Amino acid sequence: MTMTLEGEGQYRKVPYNKKGNRYYRNEIYIPSKVAEDSGFPFEAGENVKVIVDKTNKRLIIEKKSF
């Protein structure tokens, strides 16, 4: 049986300056009730693969395989 973890997150574009230039860091907030669940598939600091599915208008995040 598959159990789905669900919560409301937020996409953020956070500005920062480096060597006099302005850049943006893109972040997706994942609620702690989702990220701290034992079924959450990622560890802090782990590299992930990010896929944009333009057809279905969704973002897919997977474990990166080396």
PDB file of N, CA, C, O and CB in Angstrom:
ATOM      1  N   MET A   1       0.837  -1.178   0.000  1.00  0.00           N
ATOM      2  CA  MET A   1       0.000   0.000   0.000  1.00  0.00           C
ATOM      3  C   MET A   1       0.886   1.247   0.000  1.00  0.00           C
ATOM      4  O   MET A   1       1.799   1.353   0.818  1.00  0.00           O
ATOM      5  CB  MET A   1      -0.954  -0.005   1.216  1.00  0.00           C
ATOM      6  N   THR A   2       0.629   2.181  -0.899  1.00  0.00           N
ATOM      7  CA  THR A   2       1.396   3.413  -0.999  1.00  0.00           C
ATOM      8  C   THR A   2       0.726   4.504  -0.186  1.00  0.00           C
ATOM      9  O   THR A   2      -0.471   4.758  -0.319  1.00  0.00           O
ATOM     10  CB  THR A   2       1.547   3.848  -2.465  1.00  0.00           C
ATOM     11  N   MET A   3       1.525   5.146   0.662  1.00  0.00           N
ATOM     12  CA  MET A   3       1.013   6.242   1.470  1.00  0.00           C
ATOM     13  C   MET A   3       1.608   7.543   0.932  1.00  0.00           C
ATOM     14  O   MET A   3       2.812   7.613   0.685  1.00  0.00           O
ATOM     15  CB  MET A   3       1.357   6.043   2.989  1.00  0.00           C
ATOM     16  N   THR A   4       0.798   8.548   0.753  1.00  0.00           N
ATOM     17  CA  THR A   4       1.258   9.818   0.213  1.00  0.00           C
ATOM     18  C   THR A   4       1.469  10.825   1.334  1.00  0.00           C
ATOM     19  O   THR A   4       0.607  11.007   2.194  1.00  0.00           O
ATOM     20  CB  THR A   4       0.260  10.361  -0.813  1.00  0.00           C
ATOM     21  N   LEU A   5       2.639  11.481   1.310  1.00  0.00           N
ATOM     22  CA  LEU A   5       2.916  12.574   2.228  1.00  0.00           C
ATOM     23  C   LEU A   5       2.502  13.854   1.514  1.00  0.00           C
ATOM     24  O   LEU A   5       2.824  14.046   0.341  1.00  0.00           O
ATOM     25  CB  LEU A   5       4.436  12.609   2.665  1.00  0.00           C
ATOM     26  N   GLU A   6       1.795  14.721   2.214  1.00  0.00           N
ATOM     27  CA  GLU A   6       1.314  15.937   1.568  1.00  0.00           C
ATOM     28  C   GLU A   6       1.281  17.099   2.546  1.00  0.00           C
ATOM     29  O   GLU A   6       0.953  16.931   3.721  1.00  0.00           O
ATOM     30  CB  GLU A   6      -0.072  15.713   0.974  1.00  0.00           C
ATOM     31  N   GLY A   7       1.623  18.269   2.050  1.00  0.00           N
ATOM     32  CA  GLY A   7       1.568  19.491   2.832  1.00  0.00           C
ATOM     33  C   GLY A   7       1.673  20.666   1.886  1.00  0.00           C
ATOM     34  O   GLY A   7       1.965  20.482   0.704  1.00  0.00           O
ATOM     35  N   GLU A   8       1.445  21.856   2.373  1.00  0.00           N
ATOM     36  CA  GLU A   8       1.519  23.044   1.529  1.00  0.00           C
ATOM     37  C   GLU A   8       2.879  23.699   1.684  1.00  0.00           C
ATOM     38  O   GLU A   8       3.275  24.062   2.792  1.00  0.00           O
ATOM     39  CB  GLU A   8       0.397  24.041   1.880  1.00  0.00           C
ATOM     40  N   GLY A   9       3.595  23.851   0.581  1.00  0.00           N
ATOM     41  CA  GLY A   9       4.917  24.461   0.590  1.00  0.00           C
ATOM     42  C   GLY A   9       4.892  25.802  -0.112  1.00  0.00           C
ATOM     43  O   GLY A   9       3.830  26.389  -0.320  1.00  0.00           O
ATOM     44  N   GLN A  10       6.074  26.284  -0.477  1.00  0.00           N
ATOM     45  CA  GLN A  10       6.159  27.581  -1.129  1.00  0.00           C
ATOM     46  C   GLN A  10       7.440  27.659  -1.948  1.00  0.00           C
ATOM     47  O   GLN A  10       8.493  27.188  -1.518  1.00  0.00           O
ATOM     48  CB  GLN A  10       6.105  28.723  -0.091  1.00  0.00           C
ATOM     49  N   TYR A  11       7.341  28.263  -3.147  1.00  0.00           N
ATOM     50  CA  TYR A  11       8.508  28.555  -3.979  1.00  0.00           C
ATOM     51  C   TYR A  11       8.970  29.957  -3.644  1.00  0.00           C
ATOM     52  O   TYR A  11       8.160  30.881  -3.564  1.00  0.00           O
ATOM     53  CB  TYR A  11       8.186  28.414  -5.507  1.00  0.00           C
ATOM     54  N   ARG A  12      10.269  30.121  -3.448  1.00  0.00           N
ATOM     55  CA  ARG A  12      10.830  31.427  -3.104  1.00  0.00           C
ATOM     56  C   ARG A  12      12.009  31.751  -4.018  1.00  0.00           C
ATOM     57  O   ARG A  12      12.785  30.871  -4.389  1.00  0.00           O
ATOM     58  CB  ARG A  12      11.271  31.459  -1.622  1.00  0.00           C
ATOM     59  N   LYS A  13      12.127  33.011  -4.368  1.00  0.00           N
ATOM     60  CA  LYS A  13      13.282  33.507  -5.114  1.00  0.00           C
ATOM     61  C   LYS A  13      13.957  34.515  -4.200  1.00  0.00           C
ATOM     62  O   LYS A  13      13.460  35.628  -4.030  1.00  0.00           O
ATOM     63  CB  LYS A  13      12.870  34.152  -6.516  1.00  0.00           C
ATOM     64  N   VAL A  14      15.079  34.139  -3.612  1.00  0.00           N
ATOM     65  CA  VAL A  14      15.733  34.930  -2.576  1.00  0.00           C
ATOM     66  C   VAL A  14      16.959  35.646  -3.152  1.00  0.00           C
ATOM     67  O   VAL A  14      17.888  34.990  -3.624  1.00  0.00           O
ATOM     68  CB  VAL A  14      16.139  34.031  -1.382  1.00  0.00           C
ATOM     69  N   PRO A  15      16.972  36.987  -3.119  1.00  0.00           N
ATOM     70  CA  PRO A  15      18.119  37.727  -3.661  1.00  0.00           C
ATOM     71  C   PRO A  15      19.312  37.706  -2.706  1.00  0.00           C
ATOM     72  O   PRO A  15      19.155  37.690  -1.485  1.00  0.00           O
ATOM     73  CB  PRO A  15      17.720  39.175  -3.958  1.00  0.00           C
ATOM     74  N   TYR A  16      20.504  37.708  -3.295  1.00  0.00           N
ATOM     75  CA  TYR A  16      21.724  37.862  -2.497  1.00  0.00           C
ATOM     76  C   TYR A  16      22.787  38.515  -3.375  1.00  0.00           C
ATOM     77  O   TYR A  16      22.707  38.466  -4.602  1.00  0.00           O
ATOM     78  CB  TYR A  16      22.225  36.478  -1.939  1.00  0.00           C
ATOM     79  N   ASN A  17      23.778  39.123  -2.737  1.00  0.00           N
ATOM     80  CA  ASN A  17      24.862  39.808  -3.450  1.00  0.00           C
ATOM     81  C   ASN A  17      26.163  39.045  -3.259  1.00  0.00           C
ATOM     82  O   ASN A  17      26.468  38.570  -2.165  1.00  0.00           O
ATOM     83  CB  ASN A  17      25.014  41.272  -2.957  1.00  0.00           C
ATOM     84  N   LYS A  18      26.925  38.935  -4.342  1.00  0.00           N
ATOM     85  CA  LYS A  18      28.233  38.286  -4.283  1.00  0.00           C
ATOM     86  C   LYS A  18      29.171  39.061  -5.183  1.00  0.00           C
ATOM     87  O   LYS A  18      28.925  39.200  -6.381  1.00  0.00           O
ATOM     88  CB  LYS A  18      28.156  36.780  -4.708  1.00  0.00           C
ATOM     89  N   LYS A  19      30.242  39.562  -4.604  1.00  0.00           N
ATOM     90  CA  LYS A  19      31.247  40.346  -5.334  1.00  0.00           C
ATOM     91  C   LYS A  19      30.608  41.490  -6.125  1.00  0.00           C
ATOM     92  O   LYS A  19      30.980  41.748  -7.270  1.00  0.00           O
ATOM     93  CB  LYS A  19      32.038  39.439  -6.282  1.00  0.00           C
ATOM     94  N   GLY A  20      29.655  42.162  -5.508  1.00  0.00           N
ATOM     95  CA  GLY A  20      29.014  43.317  -6.122  1.00  0.00           C
ATOM     96  C   GLY A  20      27.936  42.997  -7.145  1.00  0.00           C
ATOM     97  O   GLY A  20      27.334  43.913  -7.706  1.00  0.00           O
ATOM     98  N   ASN A  21      27.678  41.719  -7.402  1.00  0.00           N
ATOM     99  CA  ASN A  21      26.632  41.318  -8.344  1.00  0.00           C
ATOM    100  C   ASN A  21      25.438  40.753  -7.598  1.00  0.00           C
ATOM    101  O   ASN A  21      25.592  40.123  -6.552  1.00  0.00           O
ATOM    102  CB  ASN A  21      27.170  40.286  -9.348  1.00  0.00           C
ATOM    103  N   ARG A  22      24.249  40.977  -8.136  1.00  0.00           N
ATOM    104  CA  ARG A  22      23.016  40.478  -7.519  1.00  0.00           C
ATOM    105  C   ARG A  22      22.617  39.166  -8.190  1.00  0.00           C
ATOM    106  O   ARG A  22      22.521  39.081  -9.415  1.00  0.00           O
ATOM    107  CB  ARG A  22      21.864  41.529  -7.633  1.00  0.00           C
ATOM    108  N   TYR A  23      22.388  38.158  -7.374  1.00  0.00           N
ATOM    109  CA  TYR A  23      21.966  36.842  -7.838  1.00  0.00           C
ATOM    110  C   TYR A  23      20.698  36.437  -7.100  1.00  0.00           C
ATOM    111  O   TYR A  23      20.288  37.092  -6.142  1.00  0.00           O
ATOM    112  CB  TYR A  23      23.086  35.789  -7.627  1.00  0.00           C
ATOM    113  N   TYR A  24      20.086  35.362  -7.552  1.00  0.00           N
ATOM    114  CA  TYR A  24      18.895  34.842  -6.885  1.00  0.00           C
ATOM    115  C   TYR A  24      19.082  33.360  -6.595  1.00  0.00           C
ATOM    116  O   TYR A  24      19.531  32.591  -7.446  1.00  0.00           O
ATOM    117  CB  TYR A  24      17.629  35.075  -7.749  1.00  0.00           C
ATOM    118  N   ARG A  25      18.731  32.986  -5.395  1.00  0.00           N
ATOM    119  CA  ARG A  25      18.735  31.580  -4.985  1.00  0.00           C
ATOM    120  C   ARG A  25      17.284  31.133  -5.008  1.00  0.00           C
ATOM    121  O   ARG A  25      16.431  31.767  -4.387  1.00  0.00           O
ATOM    122  CB  ARG A  25      19.397  31.369  -3.549  1.00  0.00           C
ATOM    123  N   ASN A  26      16.997  30.061  -5.710  1.00  0.00           N
ATOM    124  CA  ASN A  26      15.638  29.545  -5.809  1.00  0.00           C
ATOM    125  C   ASN A  26      15.453  28.431  -4.785  1.00  0.00           C
ATOM    126  O   ASN A  26      16.234  27.481  -4.737  1.00  0.00           O
ATOM    127  CB  ASN A  26      15.338  29.031  -7.247  1.00  0.00           C
ATOM    128  N   GLU A  27      14.428  28.557  -3.980  1.00  0.00           N
ATOM    129  CA  GLU A  27      14.182  27.603  -2.905  1.00  0.00           C
ATOM    130  C   GLU A  27      12.749  27.093  -2.965  1.00  0.00           C
ATOM    131  O   GLU A  27      11.834  27.812  -3.366  1.00  0.00           O
ATOM    132  CB  GLU A  27      14.464  28.243  -1.539  1.00  0.00           C
ATOM    133  N   ILE A  28      12.575  25.856  -2.564  1.00  0.00           N
ATOM    134  CA  ILE A  28      11.234  25.302  -2.377  1.00  0.00           C
ATOM    135  C   ILE A  28      11.148  24.872  -0.923  1.00  0.00           C
ATOM    136  O   ILE A  28      11.915  24.024  -0.468  1.00  0.00           O
ATOM    137  CB  ILE A  28      10.940  24.093  -3.366  1.00  0.00           C
ATOM    138  N   TYR A  29      10.208  25.465  -0.199  1.00  0.00           N
ATOM    139  CA  TYR A  29       9.998  25.134   1.207  1.00  0.00           C
ATOM    140  C   TYR A  29       9.142  23.875   1.280  1.00  0.00           C
ATOM    141  O   TYR A  29       8.071  23.797   0.678  1.00  0.00           O
ATOM    142  CB  TYR A  29       9.325  26.319   1.978  1.00  0.00           C
ATOM    143  N   ILE A  30       9.637  22.891   2.031  1.00  0.00           N
ATOM    144  CA  ILE A  30       8.889  21.656   2.280  1.00  0.00           C
ATOM    145  C   ILE A  30       8.498  21.671   3.751  1.00  0.00           C
ATOM    146  O   ILE A  30       9.372  21.786   4.610  1.00  0.00           O
ATOM    147  CB  ILE A  30       9.737  20.361   1.914  1.00  0.00           C
ATOM    148  N   PRO A  31       7.222  21.559   4.064  1.00  0.00           N
ATOM    149  CA  PRO A  31       6.787  21.619   5.458  1.00  0.00           C
ATOM    150  C   PRO A  31       7.453  20.537   6.309  1.00  0.00           C
ATOM    151  O   PRO A  31       7.680  19.422   5.839  1.00  0.00           O
ATOM    152  CB  PRO A  31       5.271  21.480   5.539  1.00  0.00           C
ATOM    153  N   SER A  32       7.761  20.867   7.549  1.00  0.00           N
ATOM    154  CA  SER A  32       8.451  19.928   8.429  1.00  0.00           C
ATOM    155  C   SER A  32       7.651  18.653   8.657  1.00  0.00           C
ATOM    156  O   SER A  32       8.238  17.584   8.828  1.00  0.00           O
ATOM    157  CB  SER A  32       8.748  20.586   9.756  1.00  0.00           C
ATOM    158  N   LYS A  33       6.322  18.741   8.664  1.00  0.00           N
ATOM    159  CA  LYS A  33       5.531  17.523   8.881  1.00  0.00           C
ATOM    160  C   LYS A  33       5.722  16.535   7.725  1.00  0.00           C
ATOM    161  O   LYS A  33       5.517  15.334   7.903  1.00  0.00           O
ATOM    162  CB  LYS A  33       4.032  17.874   9.037  1.00  0.00           C
ATOM    163  N   VAL A  34       6.110  17.022   6.552  1.00  0.00           N
ATOM    164  CA  VAL A  34       6.411  16.150   5.418  1.00  0.00           C
ATOM    165  C   VAL A  34       7.875  15.693   5.486  1.00  0.00           C
ATOM    166  O   VAL A  34       8.159  14.498   5.403  1.00  0.00           O
ATOM    167  CB  VAL A  34       6.127  16.880   4.073  1.00  0.00           C
ATOM    168  N   ALA A  35       8.797  16.644   5.636  1.00  0.00           N
ATOM    169  CA  ALA A  35      10.231  16.348   5.606  1.00  0.00           C
ATOM    170  C   ALA A  35      10.699  15.490   6.778  1.00  0.00           C
ATOM    171  O   ALA A  35      11.687  14.768   6.648  1.00  0.00           O
ATOM    172  CB  ALA A  35      11.009  17.630   5.591  1.00  0.00           C
ATOM    173  N   GLU A  36      10.017  15.551   7.910  1.00  0.00           N
ATOM    174  CA  GLU A  36      10.436  14.781   9.085  1.00  0.00           C
ATOM    175  C   GLU A  36       9.742  13.436   9.199  1.00  0.00           C
ATOM    176  O   GLU A  36      10.021  12.670  10.122  1.00  0.00           O
ATOM    177  CB  GLU A  36      10.179  15.574  10.331  1.00  0.00           C
ATOM    178  N   ASP A  37       8.851  13.144   8.281  1.00  0.00           N
ATOM    179  CA  ASP A  37       8.171  11.847   8.285  1.00  0.00           C
ATOM    180  C   ASP A  37       9.163  10.755   7.886  1.00  0.00           C
ATOM    181  O   ASP A  37      10.051  10.993   7.067  1.00  0.00           O
ATOM    182  CB  ASP A  37       6.944  11.856   7.321  1.00  0.00           C
ATOM    183  N   SER A  38       9.019   9.576   8.451  1.00  0.00           N
ATOM    184  CA  SER A  38       9.943   8.470   8.159  1.00  0.00           C
ATOM    185  C   SER A  38       9.895   8.042   6.696  1.00  0.00           C
ATOM    186  O   SER A  38      10.829   7.396   6.222  1.00  0.00           O
ATOM    187  CB  SER A  38       9.624   7.276   9.046  1.00  0.00           C
ATOM    188  N   GLY A  39       8.840   8.383   5.974  1.00  0.00           N
ATOM    189  CA  GLY A  39       8.732   8.031   4.563  1.00  0.00           C
ATOM    190  C   GLY A  39       9.354   9.040   3.613  1.00  0.00           C
ATOM    191  O   GLY A  39       9.380   8.811   2.404  1.00  0.00           O
ATOM    192  N   PHE A  40       9.861  10.164   4.142  1.00  0.00           N
ATOM    193  CA  PHE A  40      10.472  11.184   3.291  1.00  0.00           C
ATOM    194  C   PHE A  40      11.758  10.613   2.701  1.00  0.00           C
ATOM    195  O   PHE A  40      12.598  10.113   3.449  1.00  0.00           O
ATOM    196  CB  PHE A  40      10.759  12.500   4.094  1.00  0.00           C
ATOM    197  N   PRO A  41      11.936  10.673   1.370  1.00  0.00           N
ATOM    198  CA  PRO A  41      13.029   9.944   0.727  1.00  0.00           C
ATOM    199  C   PRO A  41      14.402  10.603   0.696  1.00  0.00           C
ATOM    200  O   PRO A  41      15.331  10.021   0.136  1.00  0.00           O
ATOM    201  CB  PRO A  41      12.647   9.669  -0.625  1.00  0.00           C
ATOM    202  N   PHE A  42      14.573  11.793   1.273  1.00  0.00           N
ATOM    203  CA  PHE A  42      15.854  12.488   1.175  1.00  0.00           C
ATOM    204  C   PHE A  42      16.464  12.759   2.542  1.00  0.00           C
ATOM    205  O   PHE A  42      15.761  12.880   3.545  1.00  0.00           O
ATOM    206  CB  PHE A  42      15.684  13.792   0.425  1.00  0.00           C
ATOM    207  N   GLU A  43      17.799  12.850   2.556  1.00  0.00           N
ATOM    208  CA  GLU A  43      18.552  13.254   3.745  1.00  0.00           C
ATOM    209  C   GLU A  43      19.056  14.679   3.517  1.00  0.00           C
ATOM    210  O   GLU A  43      19.270  15.082   2.374  1.00  0.00           O
ATOM    211  CB  GLU A  43      19.749  12.263   4.038  1.00  0.00           C
ATOM    212  N   ALA A  44      19.244  15.433   4.577  1.00  0.00           N
ATOM    213  CA  ALA A  44      19.756  16.801   4.461  1.00  0.00           C
ATOM    214  C   ALA A  44      21.120  16.790   3.769  1.00  0.00           C
ATOM    215  O   ALA A  44      21.987  15.987   4.115  1.00  0.00           O
ATOM    216  CB  ALA A  44      19.862  17.470   5.859  1.00  0.00           C
ATOM    217  N   GLY A  45      21.307  17.671   2.802  1.00  0.00           N
ATOM    218  CA  GLY A  45      22.579  17.782   2.092  1.00  0.00           C
ATOM    219  C   GLY A  45      22.733  16.830   0.914  1.00  0.00           C
ATOM    220  O   GLY A  45      23.738  16.876   0.206  1.00  0.00           O
ATOM    221  N   GLU A  46      21.758  15.982   0.703  1.00  0.00           N
ATOM    222  CA  GLU A  46      21.829  14.994  -0.379  1.00  0.00           C
ATOM    223  C   GLU A  46      21.611  15.679  -1.740  1.00  0.00           C
ATOM    224  O   GLU A  46      20.772  16.571  -1.865  1.00  0.00           O
ATOM    225  CB  GLU A  46      20.771  13.870  -0.161  1.00  0.00           C
ATOM    226  N   ASN A  47      22.369  15.254  -2.747  1.00  0.00           N
ATOM    227  CA  ASN A  47      22.177  15.773  -4.103  1.00  0.00           C
ATOM    228  C   ASN A  47      20.951  15.135  -4.720  1.00  0.00           C
ATOM    229  O   ASN A  47      20.693  13.945  -4.538  1.00  0.00           O
ATOM    230  CB  ASN A  47      23.422  15.514  -4.981  1.00  0.00           C
ATOM    231  N   VAL A  48      20.192  15.948  -5.458  1.00  0.00           N
ATOM    232  CA  VAL A  48      18.966  15.467  -6.093  1.00  0.00           C
ATOM    233  C   VAL A  48      18.955  15.846  -7.566  1.00  0.00           C
ATOM    234  O   VAL A  48      19.682  16.745  -7.988  1.00  0.00           O
ATOM    235  CB  VAL A  48      17.723  16.037  -5.385  1.00  0.00           C
ATOM    236  N   LYS A  49      18.141  15.170  -8.333  1.00  0.00           N
ATOM    237  CA  LYS A  49      17.919  15.472  -9.744  1.00  0.00           C
ATOM    238  C   LYS A  49      16.582  16.201  -9.829  1.00  0.00           C
ATOM    239  O   LYS A  49      15.587  15.737  -9.273  1.00  0.00           O
ATOM    240  CB  LYS A  49      17.930  14.160 -10.639  1.00  0.00           C
ATOM    241  N   VAL A  50      16.552  17.342 -10.522  1.00  0.00           N
ATOM    242  CA  VAL A  50      15.343  18.146 -10.656  1.00  0.00           C
ATOM    243  C   VAL A  50      14.888  18.091 -12.116  1.00  0.00           C
ATOM    244  O   VAL A  50      15.659  18.390 -13.028  1.00  0.00           O
ATOM    245  CB  VAL A  50      15.591  19.626 -10.195  1.00  0.00           C
ATOM    246  N   ILE A  51      13.639  17.709 -12.322  1.00  0.00           N
ATOM    247  CA  ILE A  51      13.070  17.571 -13.661  1.00  0.00           C
ATOM    248  C   ILE A  51      11.837  18.466 -13.758  1.00  0.00           C
ATOM    249  O   ILE A  51      10.974  18.435 -12.880  1.00  0.00           O
ATOM    250  CB  ILE A  51      12.708  16.080 -13.973  1.00  0.00           C
ATOM    251  N   VAL A  52      11.754  19.259 -14.820  1.00  0.00           N
ATOM    252  CA  VAL A  52      10.569  20.065 -15.072  1.00  0.00           C
ATOM    253  C   VAL A  52       9.774  19.363 -16.168  1.00  0.00           C
ATOM    254  O   VAL A  52      10.239  19.239 -17.301  1.00  0.00           O
ATOM    255  CB  VAL A  52      10.943  21.542 -15.482  1.00  0.00           C
ATOM    256  N   ASP A  53       8.592  18.912 -15.828  1.00  0.00           N
ATOM    257  CA  ASP A  53       7.684  18.262 -16.773  1.00  0.00           C
ATOM    258  C   ASP A  53       6.746  19.345 -17.292  1.00  0.00           C
ATOM    259  O   ASP A  53       5.723  19.644 -16.676  1.00  0.00           O
ATOM    260  CB  ASP A  53       6.882  17.066 -16.100  1.00  0.00           C
ATOM    261  N   LYS A  54       7.109  19.934 -18.442  1.00  0.00           N
ATOM    262  CA  LYS A  54       6.338  21.052 -18.995  1.00  0.00           C
ATOM    263  C   LYS A  54       4.949  20.612 -19.446  1.00  0.00           C
ATOM    264  O   LYS A  54       3.992  21.378 -19.334  1.00  0.00           O
ATOM    265  CB  LYS A  54       7.087  21.678 -20.168  1.00  0.00           C
ATOM    266  N   THR A  55       4.830  19.398 -19.948  1.00  0.00           N
ATOM    267  CA  THR A  55       3.545  18.903 -20.438  1.00  0.00           C
ATOM    268  C   THR A  55       2.503  18.853 -19.331  1.00  0.00           C
ATOM    269  O   THR A  55       1.374  19.308 -19.510  1.00  0.00           O
ATOM    270  CB  THR A  55       3.712  17.522 -21.051  1.00  0.00           C
ATOM    271  N   ASN A  56       2.888  18.296 -18.180  1.00  0.00           N
ATOM    272  CA  ASN A  56       1.957  18.134 -17.062  1.00  0.00           C
ATOM    273  C   ASN A  56       2.086  19.229 -16.009  1.00  0.00           C
ATOM    274  O   ASN A  56       1.443  19.171 -14.961  1.00  0.00           O
ATOM    275  CB  ASN A  56       2.170  16.794 -16.414  1.00  0.00           C
ATOM    276  N   LYS A  57       2.931  20.237 -16.295  1.00  0.00           N
ATOM    277  CA  LYS A  57       3.144  21.370 -15.395  1.00  0.00           C
ATOM    278  C   LYS A  57       3.435  20.927 -13.967  1.00  0.00           C
ATOM    279  O   LYS A  57       2.728  21.279 -13.023  1.00  0.00           O
ATOM    280  CB  LYS A  57       1.932  22.277 -15.409  1.00  0.00           C
ATOM    281  N   ARG A  58       4.514  20.135 -13.842  1.00  0.00           N
ATOM    282  CA  ARG A  58       4.898  19.671 -12.507  1.00  0.00           C
ATOM    283  C   ARG A  58       6.411  19.608 -12.388  1.00  0.00           C
ATOM    284  O   ARG A  58       7.124  19.541 -13.389  1.00  0.00           O
ATOM    285  CB  ARG A  58       4.280  18.290 -12.207  1.00  0.00           C
ATOM    286  N   LEU A  59       6.879  19.629 -11.176  1.00  0.00           N
ATOM    287  CA  LEU A  59       8.291  19.544 -10.848  1.00  0.00           C
ATOM    288  C   LEU A  59       8.526  18.191 -10.198  1.00  0.00           C
ATOM    289  O   LEU A  59       7.805  17.809  -9.277  1.00  0.00           O
ATOM    290  CB  LEU A  59       8.740  20.716  -9.912  1.00  0.00           C
ATOM    291  N   ILE A  60       9.529  17.466 -10.672  1.00  0.00           N
ATOM    292  CA  ILE A  60       9.840  16.147 -10.139  1.00  0.00           C
ATOM    293  C   ILE A  60      11.233  16.224  -9.509  1.00  0.00           C
ATOM    294  O   ILE A  60      12.176  16.712 -10.131  1.00  0.00           O
ATOM    295  CB  ILE A  60       9.772  15.039 -11.261  1.00  0.00           C
ATOM    296  N   ILE A  61      11.351  15.747  -8.292  1.00  0.00           N
ATOM    297  CA  ILE A  61      12.641  15.721  -7.600  1.00  0.00           C
ATOM    298  C   ILE A  61      12.929  14.269  -7.244  1.00  0.00           C
ATOM    299  O   ILE A  61      12.138  13.614  -6.565  1.00  0.00           O
ATOM    300  CB  ILE A  61      12.637  16.642  -6.312  1.00  0.00           C
ATOM    301  N   GLU A  62      14.077  13.774  -7.712  1.00  0.00           N
ATOM    302  CA  GLU A  62      14.451  12.373  -7.492  1.00  0.00           C
ATOM    303  C   GLU A  62      15.831  12.291  -6.875  1.00  0.00           C
ATOM    304  O   GLU A  62      16.613  13.237  -6.958  1.00  0.00           O
ATOM    305  CB  GLU A  62      14.410  11.580  -8.810  1.00  0.00           C
ATOM    306  N   LYS A  63      16.131  11.160  -6.256  1.00  0.00           N
ATOM    307  CA  LYS A  63      17.482  10.917  -5.786  1.00  0.00           C
ATOM    308  C   LYS A  63      18.396  10.882  -6.995  1.00  0.00           C
ATOM    309  O   LYS A  63      18.046  10.307  -8.026  1.00  0.00           O
ATOM    310  CB  LYS A  63      17.573   9.596  -4.968  1.00  0.00           C
ATOM    311  N   LYS A  64      19.563  11.491  -6.877  1.00  0.00           N
ATOM    312  CA  LYS A  64      20.514  11.512  -7.976  1.00  0.00           C
ATOM    313  C   LYS A  64      21.296  10.199  -7.973  1.00  0.00           C
ATOM    314  O   LYS A  64      21.864   9.805  -6.955  1.00  0.00           O
ATOM    315  CB  LYS A  64      21.472  12.735  -7.864  1.00  0.00           C
ATOM    316  N   SER A  65      21.315   9.538  -9.111  1.00  0.00           N
ATOM    317  CA  SER A  65      22.101   8.303  -9.212  1.00  0.00           C
ATOM    318  C   SER A  65      23.431   8.636  -9.880  1.00  0.00           C
ATOM    319  O   SER A  65      23.477   9.358 -10.876  1.00  0.00           O
ATOM    320  CB  SER A  65      21.328   7.193 -10.018  1.00  0.00           C
ATOM    321  N   PHE A  66      24.498   8.105  -9.323  1.00  0.00           N
ATOM    322  CA  PHE A  66      25.848   8.423  -9.829  1.00  0.00           C
ATOM    323  C   PHE A  66      26.330   7.357 -10.764  1.00  0.00           C
ATOM    324  O   PHE A  66      27.441   7.452 -11.287  1.00  0.00           O
ATOM    325  CB  PHE A  66      26.841   8.587  -8.683  1.00  0.00           C
TER     326      PHE A  66
END
